[in-house]
Amino acid sequence: MTEKGALLHAIIENAIDGIITIDQRGLIESINPSACALFGYTIEEVTGRNVSMLMPQPDRSQHDEYIARYQRTGTPHIIGMGRDVNGLKKDGTLFPFRLAVSEVKYSGRTIYTGFIHDLSREKEAEAQILHYASQLEKLVEDRTNSLQKSVTELQVAKETVSKSLEKEKELNQLKSRFVSMASHEFRTPLSSIQLSASLIEKYKLQDDGANISKHVSKIKNSVGNLTTILDDFLSLERLEAGKIETAFSKFDIVKLSEEITEEMQMMAKKDQNIIYQHTGLHSTVLLDQNLLRNCIVNLISNAIKYSGENTFIEFNTELSEKECIVTVRDNGIGIPEADHRHLFEPFFRANNTGNIPGTGLGLNIIMRYVNLMGGKVNFTSLPKQKTIFTLNFPQ
């Protein structure tokens, strides 16, 4: 061996990267110690064997075709710049390496030299970096979620405080309305009772029976107004406390409506007439009879109160297979359009009610009773012309 040959052999033998040469059939002609160490074989175990023994599938079964294709077409599979592949060790494990192949013409024949650069440490480092990056991303995500949760909790707390303040504002408004209403609605009938009682004593001495009867009637009306106010307060208190439960039962709505009409006609003003009419082939409904009675009585009472003498109050019921509809129409003072959106709020009274007595609770109670029965309340109104309230109940 010449000096140059010995030098080249020494370089190959001591190279850090693995070097393998194969012939045109893919058989291993030489392998350096670094390649032996990488694959776990001795020189004797691989020399003369097909290089595919060092490859995992699918490269192992396709390697001979790679060489044959190159020899037919001149198109290399790996020749030139290296690519990252996996090697198969003797113990069956895989390891990553970068493979570069050179074609060498030597002594009238062609051999291929493969240069193998182990990538195990690089891949481990990449995996570690990816692992750290994943952990960092998770940490950032957790921190972001924690921050978002804190922001959400802060928003919820802010909304809760806002709602509490709004509720407190509403309660203060209700309190103000209640004080205003109570001071007027209680004072008026009590003053009337006190005055009438004093006058009765005077007329009693004069033996004036007509005036005594008149003032006794005023006392009865004032007591009735006070009773209505207290009944509204009691109903509102029971609703707020959740003490009212629906008791659905089947009953004849025509019979109930006729009874209510007869009772309310006795309370009507001079020449006020309540006209009742039913539409439908049947009259049996499934509702809470007491709650429905309260709603109808309240609506007709309002119609009487806000309509003048010599007027008609239309009271209708309609029953189909799908729903029950109750309608009360008057020809009274109507409701200003600006008050429509507040009409069902507790203690609210329209601006045109003047000195007409009332608590502002009736419509709120009606709406809540109707909701308890699964129904809806609708109304239309034209000031100084008419007001129509409609209760719809699914059947």
C-alpha positions as CSV (number, residue, x, y, z in Angstrom):
1,M,0.0,0.0,0.0
2,T,1.4,3.4,-1.0
3,E,1.8,6.2,1.5
4,K,-1.2,8.0,0.0
5,G,-3.2,4.8,0.2
6,A,-2.2,4.2,3.8
7,L,-3.2,7.8,4.6
8,L,-6.6,7.4,3.0
9,H,-7.2,4.1,4.7
10,A,-6.3,5.7,8.1
11,I,-8.6,8.6,7.4
12,I,-11.5,6.3,6.6
13,E,-10.8,4.0,9.6
14,N,-10.7,7.0,12.0
15,A,-13.5,9.0,10.5
16,I,-16.2,10.1,13.0
17,D,-19.0,9.4,10.4
18,G,-19.7,5.9,9.1
19,I,-18.6,5.1,5.6
20,I,-19.8,2.1,3.6
21,T,-19.0,1.1,0.0
22,I,-21.3,-1.2,-2.0
23,D,-21.0,-2.7,-5.5
24,Q,-23.6,-2.4,-8.3
25,R,-25.6,-5.3,-6.8
26,G,-25.9,-3.6,-3.5
27,L,-23.4,-5.9,-1.7
28,I,-21.2,-4.4,1.0
29,E,-17.5,-4.2,0.1
30,S,-16.2,-2.2,3.0
31,I,-17.4,-0.6,6.2
32,N,-15.4,1.5,8.6
33,P,-15.3,1.2,12.5
34,S,-17.7,4.1,13.0
35,A,-20.3,2.5,10.8
36,C,-19.9,-0.8,12.6
37,A,-20.4,0.9,15.9
38,L,-23.5,2.7,14.7
39,F,-25.2,-0.5,13.4
40,G,-23.8,-2.8,16.0
41,Y,-22.1,-5.3,13.6
42,T,-18.6,-6.4,13.1
43,I,-16.9,-6.1,9.7
44,E,-17.2,-9.8,9.1
45,E,-20.9,-9.9,9.8
46,V,-21.8,-7.4,7.0
47,T,-19.1,-7.7,4.4
48,G,-20.5,-9.4,1.2
49,R,-24.1,-9.0,2.4
50,N,-26.7,-6.8,0.8
51,V,-26.7,-3.3,2.4
52,S,-30.5,-3.6,2.8
53,M,-29.9,-5.6,5.9
54,L,-29.1,-2.2,7.6
55,M,-32.5,-0.7,6.4
56,P,-36.0,-0.9,8.0
57,Q,-39.0,-1.4,5.8
58,P,-40.0,-0.2,3.3
59,D,-36.5,0.8,2.1
60,R,-35.2,-2.8,2.8
61,S,-37.5,-4.4,0.2
62,Q,-37.2,-1.5,-2.3
63,H,-33.5,-1.0,-2.2
64,D,-32.6,-3.3,-5.0
65,E,-35.2,-1.6,-7.2
66,Y,-33.6,1.8,-6.3
67,I,-30.3,0.6,-7.7
68,A,-31.9,-1.1,-10.8
69,R,-33.8,2.1,-11.6
70,Y,-30.7,4.2,-11.4
71,Q,-28.9,1.8,-13.7
72,R,-31.8,1.9,-16.2
73,T,-32.6,5.6,-16.2
74,G,-29.7,7.3,-14.6
75,T,-32.0,8.9,-12.1
76,P,-30.6,8.4,-8.6
77,H,-32.7,7.8,-5.5
78,I,-30.2,9.3,-3.0
79,I,-27.1,10.1,-5.0
80,G,-25.7,13.5,-4.1
81,M,-27.1,15.7,-1.3
82,G,-27.9,13.7,1.8
83,R,-31.3,13.0,3.3
84,D,-32.5,12.0,6.7
85,V,-33.3,8.3,7.0
86,N,-33.5,5.6,9.7
87,G,-31.0,2.8,10.1
88,L,-31.7,-0.7,11.5
89,K,-29.3,-1.8,14.2
90,K,-28.4,-5.5,14.9
91,D,-30.5,-5.4,18.0
92,G,-33.6,-4.4,16.0
93,T,-33.7,-0.7,17.1
94,L,-33.7,2.2,14.8
95,F,-31.6,5.3,14.8
96,P,-31.7,8.5,12.7
97,F,-28.9,9.5,10.4
98,R,-28.2,11.7,7.4
99,L,-27.1,9.7,4.3
100,A,-25.1,11.0,1.4
101,V,-24.1,8.7,-1.5
102,S,-21.4,9.2,-4.0
103,E,-20.8,7.3,-7.2
104,V,-17.2,6.3,-7.7
105,K,-15.6,4.9,-10.9
106,Y,-12.8,2.6,-9.8
107,S,-10.7,0.0,-11.8
108,G,-13.2,-0.1,-14.6
109,R,-16.2,-0.6,-12.4
110,T,-18.7,1.5,-10.4
111,I,-19.0,1.5,-6.7
112,Y,-21.2,3.6,-4.4
113,T,-20.0,5.2,-1.2
114,G,-22.4,6.0,1.6
115,F,-21.5,8.6,4.2
116,I,-23.5,8.2,7.4
117,H,-23.8,11.0,9.9
118,D,-25.5,10.0,13.2
119,L,-28.4,12.3,14.1
120,S,-29.4,10.7,17.4
121,R,-28.2,13.5,19.6
122,E,-29.6,16.2,17.2
123,K,-33.0,14.4,17.2
124,E,-33.0,14.0,21.0
125,A,-32.2,17.7,21.3
126,E,-35.0,18.6,18.8
127,A,-37.4,16.4,20.8
128,Q,-36.3,18.0,24.0
129,I,-36.8,21.5,22.5
130,L,-40.2,20.4,21.2
131,H,-41.0,19.1,24.6
132,Y,-40.0,22.3,26.3
133,A,-41.9,24.3,23.6
134,S,-45.0,22.2,24.3
135,Q,-44.6,22.7,28.0
136,L,-44.1,26.5,27.4
137,E,-47.2,26.6,25.2
138,K,-49.2,24.7,27.8
139,L,-47.9,27.1,30.5
140,V,-48.8,30.1,28.4
141,E,-52.2,28.5,27.6
142,D,-52.8,27.8,31.3
143,R,-51.8,31.3,32.3
144,T,-54.0,32.7,29.5
145,N,-56.9,30.6,30.6
146,S,-56.3,31.6,34.2
147,L,-56.2,35.3,33.1
148,Q,-59.4,34.9,31.0
149,K,-61.1,33.1,33.9
150,S,-60.1,36.0,36.2
151,V,-61.3,38.5,33.7
152,T,-64.6,36.5,33.3
153,E,-65.0,36.3,37.1
154,L,-64.3,40.1,37.3
155,Q,-66.9,40.7,34.6
156,V,-69.4,38.5,36.4
157,A,-68.7,40.3,39.7
158,K,-69.0,43.6,37.9
159,E,-72.3,42.5,36.3
160,T,-73.5,41.2,39.7
161,V,-72.7,44.5,41.4
162,S,-74.3,46.4,38.5
163,K,-77.4,44.2,38.8
164,S,-77.5,44.7,42.5
165,L,-77.2,48.5,42.1
166,E,-79.9,48.3,39.5
167,K,-82.1,46.2,41.7
168,E,-81.5,48.6,44.6
169,K,-82.4,51.5,42.3
170,E,-85.6,49.6,41.3
171,L,-86.4,48.9,44.9
172,N,-85.9,52.5,45.8
173,Q,-88.2,53.5,43.0
174,L,-90.8,51.0,44.1
175,K,-90.5,52.3,47.7
176,S,-91.0,55.8,46.5
177,R,-94.0,54.8,44.4
178,F,-95.4,52.8,47.3
179,V,-95.1,55.7,49.8
180,S,-96.7,58.1,47.3
181,M,-99.5,55.7,46.5
182,A,-100.1,54.6,50.1
183,S,-100.2,58.2,51.4
184,H,-102.9,59.0,48.8
185,E,-104.9,55.9,48.5
186,F,-105.1,55.2,52.3
187,R,-105.7,58.9,53.2
188,T,-108.6,59.4,50.8
189,P,-110.9,56.6,52.0
190,L,-109.9,57.1,55.6
191,S,-110.8,60.8,55.4
192,S,-114.1,59.9,53.7
193,I,-114.9,57.5,56.5
194,Q,-114.0,60.0,59.2
195,L,-116.1,62.7,57.6
196,S,-119.0,60.5,56.9
197,A,-119.0,59.1,60.5
198,S,-119.0,62.7,61.8
199,L,-121.9,63.7,59.5
200,I,-123.9,60.5,60.5
201,E,-123.7,61.7,64.1
202,K,-125.0,65.1,63.0
203,Y,-127.8,63.7,60.8
204,K,-128.7,61.2,63.5
205,L,-129.6,64.1,65.8
206,Q,-131.7,65.6,63.0
207,D,-133.2,62.2,62.2
208,D,-132.2,62.7,58.6
209,G,-132.4,59.1,57.3
210,A,-131.6,59.9,53.7
211,N,-128.3,61.6,54.4
212,I,-127.4,58.9,56.9
213,S,-127.9,56.2,54.3
214,K,-125.8,58.2,51.8
215,H,-122.9,58.5,54.1
216,V,-123.2,54.8,55.2
217,S,-122.9,54.0,51.5
218,K,-119.8,56.2,51.3
219,I,-118.2,54.4,54.3
220,K,-119.0,51.0,52.7
221,N,-117.3,52.1,49.4
222,S,-114.3,53.5,51.2
223,V,-113.9,50.3,53.2
224,G,-114.2,48.4,50.0
225,N,-111.4,50.4,48.4
226,L,-109.2,49.8,51.4
227,T,-110.0,46.1,51.3
228,T,-109.0,46.1,47.6
229,I,-105.7,47.8,48.4
230,L,-104.9,45.3,51.1
231,D,-105.9,42.4,48.9
232,D,-103.5,43.7,46.2
233,F,-100.7,44.0,48.8
234,L,-101.4,40.5,50.1
235,S,-101.3,39.0,46.6
236,L,-98.1,40.8,45.7
237,E,-96.5,39.6,49.0
238,R,-97.5,36.0,48.3
239,L,-96.2,36.2,44.7
240,E,-92.8,37.7,45.8
241,A,-92.5,34.9,48.5
242,G,-93.4,32.2,45.9
243,K,-96.3,31.1,48.0
244,I,-98.8,31.0,45.2
245,E,-99.0,27.6,43.4
246,T,-101.3,26.8,40.5
247,A,-104.1,24.3,41.0
248,F,-105.2,23.3,37.5
249,S,-108.6,21.7,37.2
250,K,-111.3,21.4,34.5
251,F,-114.3,23.8,34.9
252,D,-116.9,25.5,32.8
253,I,-115.6,28.9,31.8
254,V,-119.0,30.1,30.6
255,K,-120.6,29.4,34.0
256,L,-117.7,31.2,35.8
257,S,-117.8,34.2,33.4
258,E,-121.6,34.5,33.8
259,E,-121.2,34.6,37.6
260,I,-118.4,37.2,37.4
261,T,-120.6,39.3,35.0
262,E,-123.5,39.2,37.4
263,E,-121.3,40.2,40.4
264,M,-119.4,43.0,38.5
265,Q,-122.7,44.5,37.1
266,M,-123.7,45.3,40.7
267,M,-120.5,47.4,41.0
268,A,-120.9,49.2,37.7
269,K,-121.6,52.9,37.4
270,K,-124.9,54.4,36.4
271,D,-126.0,52.9,33.0
272,Q,-122.8,51.0,32.6
273,N,-123.5,47.6,31.0
274,I,-121.3,44.6,31.0
275,I,-122.0,42.4,27.9
276,Y,-120.7,38.9,28.0
277,Q,-120.4,36.5,25.0
278,H,-118.8,33.1,24.5
279,T,-117.5,31.7,21.2
280,G,-116.8,28.0,20.7
281,L,-118.5,24.6,20.6
282,H,-117.2,23.7,24.1
283,S,-116.8,25.5,27.4
284,T,-114.6,23.3,29.6
285,V,-111.1,24.6,30.2
286,L,-108.1,23.3,32.1
287,L,-106.8,26.3,34.2
288,D,-106.5,27.5,37.8
289,Q,-110.1,28.8,38.4
290,N,-109.3,31.1,41.3
291,L,-106.4,32.8,39.5
292,L,-108.4,33.2,36.3
293,R,-111.3,34.7,38.3
294,N,-108.9,37.2,40.0
295,C,-107.6,38.2,36.5
296,I,-111.0,38.7,35.0
297,V,-112.4,40.5,38.0
298,N,-109.4,42.8,38.1
299,L,-109.7,43.6,34.3
300,I,-113.5,44.3,34.5
301,S,-113.0,46.4,37.7
302,N,-110.4,48.6,35.8
303,A,-112.9,48.8,32.9
304,I,-115.6,50.1,35.2
305,K,-113.2,52.4,37.0
306,Y,-111.7,54.0,33.9
307,S,-114.9,54.2,31.9
308,G,-117.7,56.8,32.3
309,E,-121.4,56.3,32.8
310,N,-123.7,55.2,29.9
311,T,-120.9,53.0,28.4
312,F,-120.6,49.4,27.4
313,I,-117.9,46.9,28.7
314,E,-117.4,43.9,26.4
315,F,-116.4,40.7,28.1
316,N,-115.7,37.8,25.7
317,T,-114.4,34.2,26.0
318,E,-113.3,32.1,23.1
319,L,-112.4,28.4,23.3
320,S,-110.8,26.3,20.6
321,E,-108.8,23.0,20.6
322,K,-105.5,24.9,20.9
323,E,-106.2,27.9,23.2
324,C,-108.6,29.8,25.5
325,I,-108.9,33.5,24.9
326,V,-110.3,36.0,27.4
327,T,-111.0,39.6,26.2
328,V,-112.1,42.7,28.1
329,R,-112.8,45.9,26.2
330,D,-113.9,49.3,27.5
331,N,-114.6,52.7,26.0
332,G,-112.8,54.6,28.7
333,I,-109.9,57.0,29.1
334,G,-107.3,54.7,27.4
335,I,-103.6,54.5,28.2
336,P,-101.1,57.0,26.9
337,E,-98.6,55.4,24.5
338,A,-95.6,56.7,26.6
339,D,-96.9,54.6,29.5
340,H,-97.3,51.3,27.6
341,R,-93.9,49.9,28.4
342,H,-94.2,50.6,32.2
343,L,-97.8,49.4,32.5
344,F,-97.1,46.1,34.1
345,E,-94.6,47.4,36.6
346,P,-95.7,47.3,40.3
347,F,-97.1,50.6,41.7
348,F,-97.1,52.2,38.2
349,R,-100.1,54.2,37.2
350,A,-100.7,55.9,33.9
351,N,-100.3,59.7,33.8
352,N,-104.0,60.2,32.9
353,T,-105.5,58.4,35.9
354,G,-105.8,61.7,37.9
355,N,-107.8,61.2,41.1
356,I,-109.2,57.8,40.1
357,P,-108.2,55.4,43.0
358,G,-105.8,52.5,42.4
359,T,-102.7,50.9,43.7
360,G,-100.9,50.3,40.4
361,L,-100.6,46.6,41.4
362,G,-103.5,45.1,39.5
363,L,-101.9,44.6,36.1
364,N,-98.7,43.4,37.6
365,I,-100.6,40.7,39.5
366,I,-102.6,39.8,36.4
367,M,-99.5,39.3,34.4
368,R,-97.9,37.1,37.0
369,Y,-101.0,35.0,37.5
370,V,-101.3,34.5,33.7
371,N,-97.6,33.6,33.5
372,L,-98.1,31.0,36.3
373,M,-100.9,29.4,34.1
374,G,-98.6,29.4,31.1
375,G,-100.4,32.2,29.3
376,K,-99.7,35.6,27.9
377,V,-101.2,39.1,28.3
378,N,-101.6,41.5,25.4
379,F,-103.3,44.9,25.1
380,T,-104.1,47.7,22.7
381,S,-105.2,51.1,23.7
382,L,-106.1,54.5,22.2
383,P,-106.3,57.5,24.6
384,K,-109.9,58.7,25.3
385,Q,-111.3,55.9,23.1
386,K,-110.7,52.3,24.2
387,T,-108.6,49.7,25.9
388,I,-108.6,46.0,25.1
389,F,-106.9,43.4,27.2
390,T,-106.5,39.9,25.9
391,L,-105.4,36.8,27.9
392,N,-104.2,33.8,25.9
393,F,-103.9,30.3,27.5
394,P,-102.8,27.2,25.6
395,Q,-105.1,24.2,26.0
